[in-house]
Structure formats: C-alpha cells, structure tokens
Amino acid sequence: MEEKKEITLAGLLNLFVVYIVWGSTYLAIRVAVREGSGFPPFMLGATRTLASGVLLLVWAFLFKKRLLPKPQEWKTLIVSGLFLWIGGNGLVNWAEQRAHSGYAALLVGTLPLWVACIESIIDRRKPTVGFIVSLLAGFAGLLVLSIPTLTTGTKADFLSMIALLLAPFFWACGSILLVRKPVSLPPQVSAGYQQLVGCVGFFILSYLMKEPSLTPGKEAWIAWVYLVIAGGVCAFTAYMYALKLLPTALVATYAYVNPAIAVFLGWLILREPITWWTLIGASLVLLGVFGVFRVKAKRV
C-alpha cells in the first residue's frame, strides 16, 4: 500500500516539467533526424546517451552517491539499457525520419497497454472484463491511427509504423525487468549506466548500418542539446522528485498528457496534420490506457 501523500506545489511543478519535456522530446527527435537535418538516427542516439549518461554519473559523483553496481546488478543494467534505449528509443529515432512526431508519440503512448499485457502473461493472471475491454479499446486506437499508412503509405512509411509499434513493447520489457529485478543504485546512477549501455549499442548499430557522417545544422544541434539536458537529465530528475512528492496515480497521468503535448507541438511548430483518424485513434488509445490504470488501481 502506497503511503498517502499530500499534493504539494513542488510536486506539481516537477510533474509539469515531466508533462512538457517528455511530451516535447518527440518533436526534438523529429527535428534532429528528419531529411536534411544532418543527424543519422542511431548516431543521434549514441551521442545523446553518451552525453546524458556522463552528466548523470558526474552529478551522482559530485553528490557522493554510490556509483559501483553489485556484480549481479550489471546484468539488469545491461539488458534493461538495451531494451529501453536500443529497442525503445532507437526505433523511435529511426522511425521519425519519416513519421510525424505526434503520430510517433501516440503509438508509443500505448506503453501501459504493453506493460499490462506482458505482466498479465508473466503472472498468469486471469484478465477481467474491464481489462479486456480496455486493451481492445487501446489496440483499436492503434489500428485507427495506422489506417492511413496501411492504405496510402509507402513501404518506408509501413516500416516506420512497425518500428513505432515495436518501440513501446521493448520499452515495456525493459521497464518490467527493472521493477522485477531492481538494483540498489540511486536512480540517476542506474539511468546513467543504462544510457551508456545504449550508447555502445547505438555506436555499433551506426557502424553496421553505415550511417553517413554528422552534418547537423543549427536547428538539429538545438534539438540535440534539448534532448540531452532537458530530456535526459532534467525531466528524469523531475520525474523522480514527482514520484517522491506526489501520489503515484497522479504521476502516472503523464501517460495521457505526453501524447497530447506531442501532437499539439507537432501541429504548432512543424505544421503536422491533425486528422479525424488522429483524433479518433488518440481517443481510443487514451481510453484504453485510462481503463488499464483503473483496473490496476482496483487491485491495489
């Protein structure tokens, strides 16, 4: 049972940072990797995770946090780092070369549905009617969002869609591993090592894919700095403080807000279209996510 927490201004301010920054990272990725930007997707991931990982570990060192993992913790850090960054973030980077940022955020926003499915299978838990209805609504939303690509998209568009469907699955696997095989390191240290693991994987992928040299312009560099500082360090720290200061159920609302922020920013800044397919699909996905959280809350 979670300890009852009062809703404080400090907690809400940290949650607001999570809403805005995590919701805007999809826009930053799109700006960095779209055609002509100069950042190949895996090299973007490699340089971003290298910088963020080093910054987090330096921060932990300066505040005298424990830095050395126990021998048995290395496996969790390495495997989760690969799932979260290569499988999760890497596929988003690659897909957003063609896919709009809002569309990417909506597909990745199905993460809670994937977590619920995987945990239900692992625990051999019989699903309730509400759980099944919630999953059906969420995945129906995925289908609605994907219809334009399936009917009029090119092969490259289709592959981008597949990558965005797989990304939350891999992120869910990494998240569940961390919950079920927790490490005793401070969160900043754990995240730092995971990002450095992702960095190594990204460099290998960049080499194997024969990505071109870096030639980013001003906008791409601004997006990169934003991803490193705001996305990789500030928002993560704000998320940890929000979890500490606010009820978990309130913090979990970022799963609803982030896709909405991403769609709005994509429309506002990059003029990405918002169609009826987008609105109907997004509503179904968010309804499914809400239903899954509601079922989980009843079990607690």
Steps between C-alpha positions, in 0.01 A plus 500: 500500500641833394553754779244780475662816364370854495495682167762775528595788272855366471369163391265653244778716355717191451211314339441797269864473385443130423183585305661765283852365453421132442214601273729726299786253451315345204507838328872540578577155357306581184689827454832321548447202265265619226637514147779753465546547875849346504448260793478131404254334744737260675781755521250737658426232758869426557607860557192586704532204740875552532454860608199434728657192657823680583311801641288279726801310633698820557200644686482186715875518569481865607215420740691195630251236385602134479637446150616137487230240425502162672616215273148360461364844409705535184279254309185698584663830403634366170186316388264779607726758337482312170122456521430861598746684278572279199161332475290790628665832424705372205193385306332836563809684370505285188124525437485878543714548191165464323228489767350813652590563864137503619426171325810347660398620846150354466630155402763502774230621739364145499786405736268438800297257288811299415612500864159376610497222238851377577447505878172316464672225300798476738278484809250269329228733621150443365391822328184675614232622263607860563862413423407331170275789395776751582756310293258464210429874507871587511602268220199605294642850530829370363316355202315827434824700520667256259225489236633798295845339482357159414283639222710776342851476649816380330709202608725735700194647675382148585839404644501818710158405635624151593800653678269727702280204593803304621663788690253503795516121518878511554469793742239299695737200518779718638269669750360170630852359537598799715194458720545125547881501521561833675848637558596677821679785324362855514264558203735752337787251510287218363375722217856616429627146453198402290560793268867411464399143412265647241783721375721198424213325322419809295860543387509135389170538311617823339814323376312192375241715321779708340336824608638817340717748686347758730405824321237653731377852450411753767146367562625141530767603751243688708279189498799285606586728792135500605487120492816472709433767764121524518404147398789295635579681825240757612178313420631176646596675824163675509327164453685351798408798718137484383483133602641595839268795562171398335269195494611251235156507336536874440853466360378224266282757321808589292401199286188692391652847477827431313334384172262799508792740552693334216208522256438866587868599466536309175200689360611837639869493402530257209145535369442127527139421400236403756236292321186321612705179498736667749223621730301176503809279533648717775171494694484120485865461606457737795174329597679166501787634709254656746315169529818304565606741776151479651512119510847509658383751763216268603748217558710706743 
